Amino acid sequence: MCIMRTALHGITSFHSNLLTDIRLAHEAGFDDMEIFYPKLARYLSCGGTIDTVRGMVRDAGMGISHVSALDHIERHDATGRAALMEEAVKITREAHDLGAPTVMVLPRNGADHLSESEIMDIMTHNIAAIAAIGADWGVRYMIELPAFTRFRTLTQAKEVIARVGAANVGVVVDFWHFHGSGAVPADLDSLDPARIFGVHFCDGRLPCPGEAWDETVLRDCMPGDGEIDLPGWCDAVRRSGYVGPWSVELISPALWECDPAFLLPRLQGVLRDHMTTG
């Protein structure tokens, strides 16, 4: 029987620093850390070391499942793309040194003004180049599909993965983004489980007519209090054959103001109940 692992996405405890995240995640019973990259970058810029982070996680009996994220991967002008590749090398090396097998790659809206074919070409070109970097370090990449961009569907991701043709490229099944793109749980049935590199367990709602795609508004709730079919998505993930960790991801300004020492055990309990029920 597969033992399913829970992970804390560091954005969930947004106002906590990285070392506090590790301690609190351990105390709350999480198995793994999905490190929120801005926290890692800030920690290292202030003199912290990779060795300290890796040692703390090891001593807590946890692992580091993902580093999230290499951001704005849609950059396509010469200057922007050069900066993207430099950042890709840096975050890949850091993930390798942390012992994290997977880095999330995150597109934004910087190519949304282009045609569908141009967007697909840019994503294929950039992700192929990033994948080649990871091949040298033994690191893989999971594509997030933001519901508020034009690169948002599982069909697009599968096409890019096929065009890139690298084994170290997959997707993260993010319940809110998938729901926002119009996907339904049954859509996972057509996805090769070997290409599912992570799961983001989260909730929220879609914008009302005329409302902006503001995640801090649309996702401002505890899992189970939004409009997403969490049991359906959890069942689809279990049915898919995915065996990696599930990360709880909370983007809620109101809940970020709670004491994480009390909030994180609640989230761990909700996550584990949904993972194992059904």
N, C-alpha and C positions, 0 to 999 in steps of 0.2 A: 504494500500500500504506500502511495506517495505521501510524504509528510510535507504539507504546504507551509511555506515560510511567509511571515509578515515582515514588511519593511516600513520604516518611517521616512517619508519624503520630507526633506528639511524645510520646504516652504510651509509645511503644516504648522510648525512652531516658528513662525516668521521672525519674531522679535528676539528669539533665543540665539546665542552664538553656537558655533559648531561643536565645541567641546561640551557645552551644556546639553546640546542635542544628543550627543553620544550617551552621556550619563542618564538623561531622562528616558531615552529610547530603551536602554537596558532595564531601567527600573520599571518601565511600563510593559516589559515582556516582549518587545519586538526582537525578531531574529536578525534583521539586517538594517542597514542604513542606505537610503537613496540620498546621497549628499547633494544638497542644493548648492550649485557651483558658486554663486555670489558669496556665500558664507565661507567656502573654502578659499576663494581668492582673497577675501578680506583677511582671513586668518593668516594666510601665507604672507601677505603684504605687511602685516604687523610683526613679522618675525617668527611665526609658527612654522612647524616643519611637518612634512609628510610622515616622517617616522613617528612623530608624536601621535598623529591621528591614527595611523595604522596600529600602533601599539595600544592605544586606548580602546579601539574597537576590538582588537584581539583579546585584550585582557577582560573585556566585558562579555566575551563568548559570542560576539556577533560577527557578521561579515559586512562587506560593502558591496551592495548589489549593482548600483548604478551611480554615475555622476551626471547631474542634470543642471544645465545643458550647454552644449555648444549652440549659441544663439544666432539668429539672423542668417541661416544658411542659404537664404535666397540671394545673397549679395552677388552681383554679376558684373558690375563695372570693374575695370582693371584694379583700381585702388582697393575697392571693397573686397574683391575676391582674394587679393593678396593678403589683406588683413585676416580674412576668414581662414585661409590656409595656415597662417602663422598661429592663430588661435587654436586651430585643430591640432597642430603639432603639440602645443603646450598642454591642452587639456587631455590629449591622448597620453602623453608622457606621464602626466600627473595621475591619471586613472590607473595606468600600468603600475606605477610606483605604489599606489594605494592598495593594489590587488583587486581593483574593481574591473570586472570583465566587460562592462557595457557603459557607453556614453550616450545620452540622449541627444539627438540633433533636432533643432527647433526652427522651422521656417516662420517668418512673419509676413508682413504685408508689402515688402519692398519690391515684389514683382507682380503685384496684383493688377497693375495697369497694362500688363502685357497680354498677348494672346495665350490661349490654352496651350498650344504647341510650344510656344516660347517658354512658358513656365515649366512645362515638362522637360524640355531640353536643359534648362538651367538646373533644375533639381537633379536630373540624371548626371550632368557634368560635374556638379559640385559634390554630390554624394559619392560618385565614383572616385573622385580625387581624395575625399576624406577616407573612404574605405581602404584605399591604397596605403594611406598613412597608418591606419589601424592594423593592417596586415603585418607591418614591420614590428608592431608592439604587442600583438596578440590581443587587440581590443576590438570590440564590435560596436555597432551603432544602431540605436532604435529610433525610428522616425516618429515624431509626434505630428499629428495632423490637426492643427488648430482649426476649430469650427468657423472662426472669423476670417480665415484667409481663403484664397482660391485654390490652394493646394491642401485639400481637406478630406478627401474621400479615400476609402480603402482601395477602391479600384485604381486610383491614381498611384497610391503607394505600391500596389502590386505590380503595376506597369513599370515604375521606376526600379523596383527591386529586380525585375526580370531584365530590364535593359542594362542595369549595372552588372548583374551576373556575379556578384561577390557573396560568399557565404556569411560574411560578417555584417550584413545589412538586414534589418528587420523592422518591426513596428512595435510601438507600445499601444496596448489596448486601453485607451483612456475613456472611461465611461462617459464623462461629460462631453468631451470633444466628439466622440463617435455619435452620441445622441444628437448633438448640435448639428452634425453634418447630415443627419437624416438616416443614419445607419440604424439597424435593428439587431438584436442579439443573434438571430439566425444567420446574419452575414458572416459571422465568424466561422461558420461551417465550411466556407469555401477558402479559408486561409490556412496555409500550411503551418502547423503548430511549430515547426522548426523556425519559422519567421516571427513568432511572437517572442519578443525579448523582454517584455515587462507588462505589468498591469497597473494602471492607476485607478484605484477604488475611490470614487468621488461622486458628488451629487450636485444638483443645481437645477436651473430652469433655462428655457430659451427666452430671448428678449421679446417683449411685447412689441406690437407694430410701432415703428418709429423710435424704439428704444435702442441705445447703443449696445454693442457687444463689450460690456465691461465685466470682466470676470469677477472683480471684487464685489459687484452687485449681484450678478447672476448666479454666483456660487457661494453666496453668503449664508450657508446653512450647514447643519450637521448632516452626515450621510443618513439617508432615510427620510429627511424632511423636505427633499426636493421632488422633482417630477420624474426622475429617471427610474426605470424598471431595474433596480439593483438586483433583485432575485433572478430576473431573466438574464442579465449580463453575467452574473456570477455563474449561473448554470451553463451559459454558453462557453465561458472560459474553462470550466471544469470539463465540459464535453469535448473541448478542442484538443485536450491532451497536454496543454501547457503545464509545465512542472516547476517553473521558477517562482520567485517571490512576488507577492502582491503588495504594492505600496499604497498606503493611505495618503491622499493628497487633499489638503484642505486650503481653500483660498477664501478666507472669511475674515474681514477686518474686525467684526464683532467678536468672533471666537479667538482671534489672535490676541485679544486683550485678556483672555482667561489665563489663569495660572497653568502653564503646560504640565506641571507635575500632576495636576488633576485631570486636565483635558486629554492627555495622551493615553492614559489607561482606558478612558472611555472609548476613544477611537480604536484602540487595539481590540477592545471587546466587540465593538460593532463590526469591525473588519473580520475578525475570526468567526463570529457568528454567521456572517454572510458567506464566507469562504466554505464553511463546512455544512451549511444547511441546504437541503434540497436533494 
